[in-house]
Amino acid sequence: MTASLQWVWSVMRKELLDIGRDRRTLFMALLLGPLMYPVLMVGMNTMMEKRAKTEQDRVLEVPVIGAAHAPNLVAHLATQGIVAVDAPDDLDAAIARQDVDVAIEIPSSFADDWRAGRPATVEVISDSTQRNAQTPAMRVRTAILGYGQQVGALRLLARGIDPALVQPVAVGTRDMASEEAKRGILLAALLPYLLILSSFIGGSYLIIDATAGERERQSLEPLLATPAARGAIVSGKMLAACTIGLLSLLLTLLAFKLSAQVGTGMTRMLDVRLAAIGKMLLVLLPMLFIGTSLLTFLAAAAKSMKEAQSHIVWLMLLPMIPTFVLIVNPIKTELWQFAVPFLAQNQLLLKIIRAEPIAPQVWAVYLLASLALVAVFWGLAVWRYRQERLAISG
């Protein structure tokens, strides 16, 4: 037992020394994620706030067809910062080209319906698939509805009727979400995927080079010729990769904490307390071991460094699966979900972001299922290392 631990330590130290000599690879493995993700989050938040403020405050020029049919409505829209302009000859084509975000069409029957007390139709024209047009279209629609409600209330008052009589039911809203959950909306949309991906492939730089790279350089055969057990060799390489991945993950979490503290707007409302960071680390550690053990097996089965690196392409897509599933088909949280890779991490991270308590049985199911999966991948990697053809390049 002691000899096996010594071999594990020796292999681990060797791999860490090897990657330490390659400073570029070490920089990519340790610092690229911690530097990129906070910049991405703060940058996205800044752009969102700037765009929202600009769209709400700027004067909006809207092409209006039939403006002469409703001069009072046009005047009201002008008080809301919505100025009517002449519509282009081909309005549909202008909207398709995104030259126009939103337009208004007032039919000739508007005046007759208005005088008769019938609902007068006003069409708001936009392309709902164009995201840049959503805010202007909503702004125009809200202004028109507000004008209609105001005129309707005045008509009732002119007839001596209290406008409240036409609203027999007043709908109130009681939001049961905690303040922590509200603050975590932005965090929940971005962080789970980034953190799961960071932990899942955090050790990929080292483990691919330590297996497929050494096999291609024909430096793996001398290591396999030593008296060390293949399980000890695999464990040493995995622990070295997990050490690099853990350091990168810690730096990423600390960088998010720092970016939330120095950021503005919604980034300052993110829950990045040390307790939350610690829980996130506990959730992501098993994913680090799962990814490293899976990559160890895949890299050992690859015939070249390029083939091993090609696995990263589809592996990066796996953490997206629960995000897409929850968007298309939201599901209630159940205990079995915490045994499903990626879905379990996503659900747990959402709970932490929302500051919800996590029951002990949830932790137990998650950790036991994760350790079992690590053991399976570790066993497959050891089985592959026991094959003598592993030492032969190509």
C-alpha positions in Angstrom: 0.0 0.0 0.0 2.8 2.4 0.9 4.7 1.5 -2.3 1.6 2.2 -4.4 1.1 5.6 -2.7 4.8 6.4 -3.4 4.3 5.6 -7.0 1.2 7.7 -7.2 3.1 10.6 -5.6 6.0 10.1 -7.9 3.9 10.1 -11.1 1.9 13.0 -9.9 5.1 15.1 -9.1 6.6 14.1 -12.5 3.5 15.4 -14.4 3.3 18.6 -12.5 7.0 19.2 -13.1 6.5 18.6 -16.8 3.7 21.0 -17.2 5.5 23.5 -15.0 8.3 23.7 -17.6 5.7 24.6 -20.3 4.7 28.0 -19.1 2.4 28.7 -22.0 0.4 25.6 -21.3 0.4 26.3 -17.6 -0.9 29.8 -18.2 -3.7 28.5 -20.5 -4.7 25.8 -17.9 -4.6 28.0 -14.8 -5.3 31.6 -15.7 -7.2 31.8 -19.0 -10.5 30.9 -17.5 -10.2 33.0 -14.4 -9.3 36.0 -16.5 -11.8 35.5 -19.3 -15.0 34.6 -17.4 -15.2 37.7 -15.1 -14.4 40.0 -18.1 -17.2 38.3 -20.0 -19.7 38.6 -17.2 -18.9 42.2 -16.4 -18.8 43.1 -20.1 -22.2 41.5 -20.8 -23.7 43.2 -17.8 -22.3 46.6 -18.9 -23.7 46.2 -22.4 -27.1 45.1 -21.1 -27.4 48.0 -18.8 -26.2 50.5 -21.4 -28.6 49.2 -24.1 -31.6 49.1 -21.7 -31.0 52.7 -20.6 -30.5 53.8 -24.2 -33.6 52.2 -25.5 -35.8 53.6 -22.7 -34.4 57.1 -22.8 -33.8 57.9 -26.5 -36.4 59.5 -28.7 -37.9 56.8 -30.8 -38.7 57.6 -34.4 -41.5 55.4 -35.6 -43.0 55.2 -39.2 -46.7 55.8 -39.0 -49.1 54.8 -41.8 -52.4 56.9 -41.6 -51.2 59.4 -38.9 -53.9 61.8 -40.1 -56.6 59.4 -38.9 -55.6 59.7 -35.2 -53.9 63.1 -34.6 -54.5 62.9 -30.8 -52.9 59.5 -30.6 -49.9 60.7 -32.5 -49.6 63.7 -30.2 -49.8 61.5 -27.1 -47.1 59.3 -28.4 -44.9 62.3 -28.9 -45.2 63.1 -25.2 -43.8 59.6 -24.5 -40.7 60.2 -26.7 -42.2 58.4 -29.7 -42.1 60.7 -32.7 -44.1 59.8 -35.9 -42.3 59.9 -39.2 -43.3 59.1 -42.8 -43.3 55.4 -43.5 -41.1 54.1 -46.4 -42.7 52.9 -49.6 -42.0 49.3 -48.8 -42.4 49.0 -45.1 -42.2 45.2 -45.0 -38.9 45.2 -46.8 -37.6 47.9 -44.5 -38.4 45.8 -41.4 -36.9 42.7 -43.0 -33.7 44.7 -43.7 -33.8 46.0 -40.1 -33.9 49.6 -41.3 -37.1 49.9 -39.2 -37.5 48.3 -35.8 -41.2 49.0 -35.3 -44.0 50.8 -37.2 -47.6 51.8 -36.6 -50.6 51.5 -39.0 -53.8 53.4 -38.3 -56.6 52.3 -40.6 -59.0 54.8 -42.2 -61.9 53.3 -40.1 -60.2 54.5 -36.9 -62.1 57.9 -36.8 -65.5 56.3 -37.4 -64.9 53.6 -34.7 -63.6 56.3 -32.3 -66.7 58.5 -32.7 -69.1 55.5 -32.5 -67.4 54.4 -29.3 -66.3 51.1 -30.8 -62.7 49.8 -30.2 -60.5 51.6 -32.7 -57.8 49.3 -34.2 -54.2 50.3 -34.2 -51.6 47.8 -35.6 -48.1 47.7 -34.2 -45.8 46.2 -36.9 -42.5 44.5 -36.0 -40.5 41.3 -36.5 -40.7 39.4 -33.2 -37.6 37.3 -34.2 -35.4 40.4 -34.2 -34.2 40.9 -30.7 -33.1 44.5 -31.3 -36.7 45.3 -32.1 -38.3 43.8 -29.0 -37.7 46.8 -26.7 -38.9 49.5 -29.1 -42.0 47.4 -30.0 -42.9 46.9 -26.4 -42.4 50.6 -25.7 -44.8 51.6 -28.5 -47.4 49.0 -27.6 -47.3 50.1 -23.9 -47.7 53.7 -24.9 -50.8 52.9 -27.1 -52.4 50.8 -24.4 -51.8 53.5 -21.9 -53.5 56.0 -24.1 -56.5 53.7 -24.7 -56.9 53.2 -20.9 -56.7 56.9 -20.3 -59.3 57.8 -22.9 -61.6 55.0 -21.7 -61.5 56.3 -18.1 -62.3 59.9 -19.4 -65.3 58.6 -21.3 -66.7 56.9 -18.3 -66.2 60.0 -16.1 -67.9 62.1 -18.8 -71.0 59.9 -18.4 -70.8 60.1 -14.6 -69.5 56.5 -14.2 -66.6 55.7 -11.9 -63.9 53.9 -14.1 -63.3 51.5 -11.2 -66.7 49.9 -11.9 -65.4 48.3 -15.1 -62.6 46.7 -13.1 -64.5 44.4 -10.8 -61.4 42.3 -10.1 -58.0 43.8 -9.2 -55.2 41.4 -9.7 -52.3 41.7 -7.2 -49.0 40.0 -7.3 -47.1 38.5 -4.4 -43.6 37.4 -5.4 -42.5 34.5 -3.2 -38.9 34.6 -4.5 -36.3 35.5 -1.9 -34.1 38.6 -2.4 -31.2 36.2 -2.9 -33.0 34.4 -5.7 -33.9 37.7 -7.4 -30.3 38.8 -7.2 -29.2 35.5 -8.7 -31.2 35.8 -11.9 -28.3 37.0 -14.0 -26.0 34.5 -12.2 -28.3 31.6 -12.9 -28.4 32.3 -16.6 -24.6 32.2 -17.1 -22.7 30.7 -14.2 -23.8 27.1 -14.1 -22.7 26.3 -17.7 -19.4 28.2 -17.3 -18.5 26.6 -14.0 -19.5 23.1 -15.0 -17.5 23.4 -18.2 -14.5 24.8 -16.4 -14.5 21.9 -13.9 -15.3 19.2 -16.5 -12.4 20.0 -18.8 -10.2 21.7 -16.2 -7.6 19.0 -16.3 -7.7 18.3 -20.1 -4.5 20.2 -20.9 -2.4 18.0 -18.6 -4.1 14.6 -19.0 -4.1 14.7 -22.8 -0.4 15.5 -22.9 0.3 13.0 -20.1 -1.3 10.1 -22.0 -1.7 10.8 -25.8 1.2 13.2 -25.8 3.6 10.9 -24.1 2.5 8.0 -26.3 3.1 10.1 -29.4 6.6 11.1 -28.1 7.2 7.5 -27.2 8.0 8.5 -23.6 5.2 6.5 -22.1 6.8 3.1 -22.6 9.6 3.6 -20.0 7.0 4.6 -17.4 4.9 1.5 -18.2 8.1 -0.6 -17.9 8.6 0.3 -14.2 7.3 -1.9 -11.4 4.6 0.6 -10.7 1.0 -0.8 -10.9 -1.0 0.6 -13.7 -3.6 1.8 -11.3 -1.0 3.8 -9.5 0.2 5.4 -12.8 -3.4 6.3 -13.8 -4.1 7.7 -10.3 -0.9 9.8 -10.3 -1.7 11.3 -13.7 -5.3 12.0 -12.7 -4.3 13.6 -9.4 -1.9 15.8 -11.2 -4.5 16.9 -13.7 -7.1 17.4 -10.9 -4.6 19.6 -9.0 -4.3 21.9 -12.0 -8.0 21.8 -12.6 -8.7 22.6 -8.9 -6.3 25.6 -8.9 -8.0 26.9 -12.0 -11.4 26.4 -10.5 -10.5 28.2 -7.3 -9.1 31.1 -9.2 -12.2 31.3 -11.4 -14.5 31.4 -8.3 -12.3 34.0 -6.7 -12.3 36.0 -9.9 -16.1 36.0 -10.0 -16.2 37.1 -6.4 -13.8 40.0 -7.2 -15.7 41.0 -10.3 -19.0 41.1 -8.4 -17.4 43.3 -5.7 -15.9 45.8 -8.1 -18.6 45.6 -10.8 -21.7 47.9 -11.1 -25.4 47.3 -11.5 -26.5 43.7 -11.3 -23.0 42.3 -10.9 -22.9 43.8 -7.4 -26.1 42.0 -6.5 -24.6 38.5 -7.2 -24.4 36.2 -4.2 -20.7 35.5 -3.9 -20.3 35.0 -0.2 -17.6 32.6 0.9 -20.3 30.1 2.1 -21.8 30.1 -1.5 -18.4 29.8 -3.0 -17.6 26.9 -0.8 -20.8 25.1 -1.7 -20.1 25.7 -5.4 -16.7 24.2 -5.0 -18.1 21.1 -3.3 -20.5 20.7 -6.2 -17.9 21.1 -8.9 -15.1 18.9 -7.4 -16.9 15.6 -8.4 -17.3 17.0 -11.9 -13.6 17.7 -12.1 -12.8 14.1 -11.2 -15.5 12.8 -13.6 -14.1 14.8 -16.5 -10.5 14.0 -15.8 -11.2 10.2 -15.5 -13.2 10.2 -18.7 -10.5 12.2 -20.5 -7.9 9.8 -19.2 -9.7 6.8 -20.8 -10.4 8.7 -24.0 -6.8 9.9 -24.3 -5.5 6.4 -23.6 -7.7 5.0 -26.4 -6.6 7.7 -28.9 -3.9 6.9 -31.4 -2.5 10.5 -31.5 -2.5 13.8 -29.7 -4.8 15.3 -32.4 -7.3 12.5 -32.0 -7.3 13.0 -28.2 -7.8 16.7 -28.6 -10.7 16.2 -31.0 -12.8 14.8 -28.1 -12.8 18.2 -26.5 -15.3 19.4 -29.2 -18.1 17.1 -28.2 -17.2 17.0 -24.5 -17.8 20.8 -24.4 -21.4 20.3 -25.6 -22.3 17.9 -22.8 -22.8 20.6 -20.1 -25.2 22.4 -22.5 -27.7 19.5 -22.4 -29.3 20.3 -19.1 -29.5 24.0 -19.9 -31.4 23.3 -23.1 -33.6 20.7 -21.5 -34.6 23.0 -18.7 -35.3 25.8 -21.2 -37.5 23.7 -23.5 -39.0 21.5 -20.8 -38.8 23.0 -17.3 -39.1 20.2 -14.7 -39.7 20.1 -10.9 -36.7 19.2 -8.8 -36.8 15.5 -7.7 -34.2 13.4 -5.9 -33.3 11.2 -8.8 -32.1 14.2 -10.8 -29.1 14.6 -8.5 -27.7 11.3 -9.7 -27.7 12.4 -13.4 -24.4 14.0 -14.5 -24.5 17.7 -15.6 -28.2 17.9 -14.6 -27.3 17.3 -11.0 -24.6 20.0 -11.0 -27.0 22.4 -12.8 -29.7 21.9 -10.2 -27.4 22.2 -7.3 -25.8 25.3 -8.6 -29.2 26.9 -9.1 -30.1 26.1 -5.5 -26.9 27.7 -4.3 -27.5 30.8 -6.4 -31.1 31.0 -5.1 -29.8 30.6 -1.6 -32.0 27.6 -1.1 -31.1 24.9 1.5 -29.8 21.6 0.2 -31.1 18.5 2.1 -28.5 16.0 3.4 -30.1 13.2 1.3 -29.5 15.3 -1.8 -25.8 15.7 -1.0 -25.6 12.0 -0.3 -27.2 10.9 -3.6 -25.1 13.4 -5.6 -21.8 12.5 -4.0 -22.4 8.7 -4.1 -23.5 8.8 -7.8 -20.5 11.0 -8.7 -18.0 8.8 -6.9 -19.5 5.7 -8.6 -19.1 7.3 -12.0 -15.5 8.3 -11.3 -14.8 4.7 -10.2 -16.2 3.4 -13.5 -14.1 5.8 -15.7 -11.0 5.1 -13.5 -11.5 1.4 -14.0 -11.8 1.8 -17.7 -8.7 3.9 -17.8 -6.7 1.3 -15.8 -8.0 -1.4 -18.1 -6.7 0.5 -21.1 -3.3 1.1 -19.4 -2.9 -2.6 -18.9 -2.9 -3.2 -22.6 0.7 -3.3 -23.8 -0.2 -1.7 -27.1 -0.7 1.5 -25.3 3.0 2.2 -25.4 3.1 1.9 -29.2 2.5 5.2 -31.0 0.0 5.1 -33.8 
